[in-house]
Amino acid sequence: MFKEKLQSKIKRVKAILRCLRKAYPDARCALHYSTPWELLVATILSAQCTDKLVNQVTPALFKKYPGVRAFAAANPEEIEQTIRSTGFYRNKTKNILGAAKAVLERFGGEVPVLMEELVTIPGVGRKTANVVLGDAFGIPGIPVDTHMIRINRLLGLTRHADPVKIEFDLMKLVPQKHWTLYSHLIIHHGRARCFARRPDCGHCEIRALCPSAGRGVPQARINLKFMARDSETYRRTLKQNPGRQL
């Protein structure tokens, strides 16, 4: 089976970025927030919940508890009632209160800007930390959610299902300055085109760059016209994939 080389994947990722930036010029974090703390809370709430629903809940939540200190002193039952519609509300409340106390007691009330410190906060894993770093502080990171797992596997950019392993795979392929943007673009594409149940491959902006376009296509069947200028590579791929229209 044809195994795509690292440099070829890097070229393909650059082409994917170009296509998706053109398709979704306004792609950005869908969660509404005004401070790093609010983004941290919103991201905790977004677990197993849509960003749209989180955005319906957070205005009242942030108005009632304006800042880390207010959350740290909050009544758990009152928070539970406010965020109940987001699901898993008891566990989320526990994490939010734990996070508030940790930020207050260990970081002087300010959300830290280091991955190593962020992941020590209750309810904060690498995904949440990368969201906060990338969108609140402008520090590149690759948050991996269900869209990122599914679409990057379809694109043949990772074979893993573990979010952390996928993150590390993508760090080798995506230019660091575009890490945060890449995640936004892929997530937006998952919501707008590459649906989990029935991807709209016929209208997909990166169909020619996707080895899974149309159906479960083997890794070898990649449209190298968009990622390889080397005619020798192109001819070799044609030979290895007879009948493939590149």
PEBELUR-V20713 format. One record per pair of residues at least 12 apart in sequence whose C-alpha atoms are under 7 Angstrom apart, sorted by the first residue. I is the first residue (numbers start at 1). J is the second residue. Records with the same first field share a line. If there is no record, write none. Layout:
I=J  J
This chain:
1=220
2=220
3=220
8=227  228
9=173
10=173  174
11=227
12=209  226  227
13=173  174
15=226  227
16=206  209
17=182
19=205  206
20=185
24=185
27=184  185  188
28=184
29=184
30=51
31=51  55
32=55
36=111  132  136
37=68  111
39=132
40=128  132
41=96
42=54
43=128
44=92  123
45=86  92
49=86  87
53=86
54=86
57=83
61=82
68=100  104  109
69=104
71=97  100
72=97  100  101
76=93
79=93
80=93
95=122  123
98=122
99=121  122  123
102=121
113=133
115=129
127=143  144
130=142  143
131=143
134=180
140=176  177  179  180
141=179  180
142=167  179  180  183
143=183
144=163  167
147=187  190
148=183  186  187
149=161  163
154=212
155=210  211  212
156=211  219
201=213  214
208=223
209=222  223  226
210=222
221=241
223=246
224=246
225=246
